[in-house]
Amino acid sequence: MGKYNFDEIIDRHGTSCNKWEYNIPEDVVPMWVADMDFAAAPEIREAMQKRLDHPVYGYTHHSKELKDAIVSWVGRRYHWDIQSEWLGFSPGVVPALVMSLLSLTTPGDRIVIMTPVYHPFYSSIEENGRVIINHQLDCDENGRYSINFERLEAQIDNRCKAIMMCNPHNPAGRVWTKEELLEVAKIAERHELYIISDEIHADFVYGGKHHTPMASVSEYAMEHTITAFAPSKTFNVAGLCQSYVVIPNKKLYNAYDATYNAFDLGDNIFGMTALTAAYTKGEDWLTEMLQYLEANRDFTVEYIRENIPEISVWSPEGTYLLWLDCSKLNLENDELNQFFLEKAKVKMNPGYRFGAQCSTYMRLNIGCPRAQLQEALARIEKAIKNR
């Protein structure tokens, strides 16, 4: 037993919680929205309580302490030496992606995404008048995804302006290697493309894997990439709305900063307090949490392979999201989603949200106490056996 208790069951009802309360029956186990059912680190809660005890909550700014915490974190965790002058901010990674698109591209420009991928990638591009170039990742017989570099480059023309990366990849669970990222950077350089990299899952890597920031792999990548990070997934504080971007190139930084300032978004005292505490005092909590999640991953993969042969699963290298191939059930899209919701009483994310080619997939969130995970898997097993 470690210092922190990740087996604790916490009732999240009555907290306006999307995962447990947004359009979901009470008899359903929610394994969908990508936040975790663990208590935030006590070090974060203590720092927030201290700030809460000060009775004035006025306008605030990004302090030197905050920026120093970020610079140190990125250096320690990802072996990337950055400067505080490279830091921009956002209330979340998705808004950061949108502001990056608005800063670097114009309506009608084409943007490469690698699918299946987190569904806001689609909306952030299309709802802002840009055009998607859909590079469908290759998937081998074991469920491991990879980039087809030759096909990727063939899809790019002179109307393309940027590649939008998900690193590590949601929902495929890949932790892209330095070599893979370097190949992407070389393609971007040959076609003079910007790179916008969502790295919100950077801290979730398993089995000796290491997260490599996209911008760190080459000089071109450094000068042409906007990288978005956040403590929200890592420390389960998404509701505090605090994210940041790293932009080494001054011209790109100024473009992003102008867009950010145009929205006049303001800053969140408690989000910044939580980020600073997480990055300066939360590493022990994170170490134990990652060990717990890796055990959850291994338990889930073993359980499915031994008890639910109708579902195929690859053991992800990163994230706390498992990508389930349910093609043997001969169901797809909403019919598949409704089967799990109505028969198993388990809510997951339907695969078609991540790509039209994924009509027989579901995404399972394992960021929860083991007892909850066991209950969900048992329900799925029973529902499939009783078909």
Phi, psi and omega in degrees: 000126180275192181288331186246146185254100180269358175274352183296129176270121182246124179283113182263002177295147180081012180242017184055043185273119179303315187298320186258341190234349184272101175056046181220127179297152184291339181270009181257137175275118183275118180231041189242277186314134187276062157236171186253158180263027177262148172296141174298154182306136179302331178297325177288315182297322179294318179295319178293322178296320178299317179291323179298326181293338172282123194279005180245128182238059185276189179301149185221178181218172180275105188285164174298322179300317178298310183294320178297323179296320180293312181302317180294318181298310182298321178292316182289314189277325187242002178056042178236116181274110181245172179243148182298334179291347179273355189272129168241176187224167182195153174289349179189167181292319180298312173303325178295321177297316180297313180296327176294315177300315180295330182280327190253343186228171179233160180306137182096341177296151180260139184234128179276131167234157182246112189251154007291150182206158177316125193299332176298344173301317180296308186292323181297330179277305187291322182286352175249020171078013175264170186242134181276132162257114187265104173266107179282121179297147173285148178226124182275182185293345179265356180092011180271128182267153177208160179272132174267094190296322179296315179291323178301311182294327179292338180278348186269133174231187186286356176269353181277136184239342184202156170247130177254116184260151169239109192218106356298164192268129174249117019254005190288340178077013178279137166259101185300137180281164177301322181294318178295315180295324179296322177297320176298316180298322179295320177296316179301319181293318180297332183248010176055051182257149167279161175233130175245117190241116175274112183238037182295335180265019187302330184274352183261083178229144187233167169060036179082002177291161180224136177280129176249117176297137180306317186290346186271356191274343180198165178296319179298314180300318179302319186272353185231013184242138165252122183249128180252127176236169174194154171275359192296313177288311187304315186247012175057050181231037184300327182291351180270354169053065178221119179223169177211159177237153176243121185224095182293328183282122186297321180296315178294321179300313181297322178295315178295316183298323178295320178294315179301314181292329180296329179279345178048054189286334184075180185229155184254111181307314186283329174297317180290323176298316180295317180300313182298315179295318180300313186281344180251338185228359189259005188292325178295317177301314182298318180301313180293321181296319179295323176297319179294316180295320179296322176292322174300315179301311182296320178298315183295313181298315180295317181298313181296315182294328182272329190242342183229071184295345179289346179245135176253140181217139173260140180283111187292149177279339182204175185070174173245035184237123179257140186253108189262124176270109184252023186298333180291347178279349181057037174232156178207164177052226185296329179296319177292315180300316181292330177299311181292324182289316187268323183268317181271340185060044176228129179256122174236177176269127179291141185298329184296341177293340184259350179166137183300335181284357187250041185293343182249018181249157172223148177254127184249127178268119181256015180277070185202166175302148185302323181298321178293319178296316178300318179297315180297315181294321178297320178296317179296314179302313182296316181298320180290320179292334181266009181296000000 
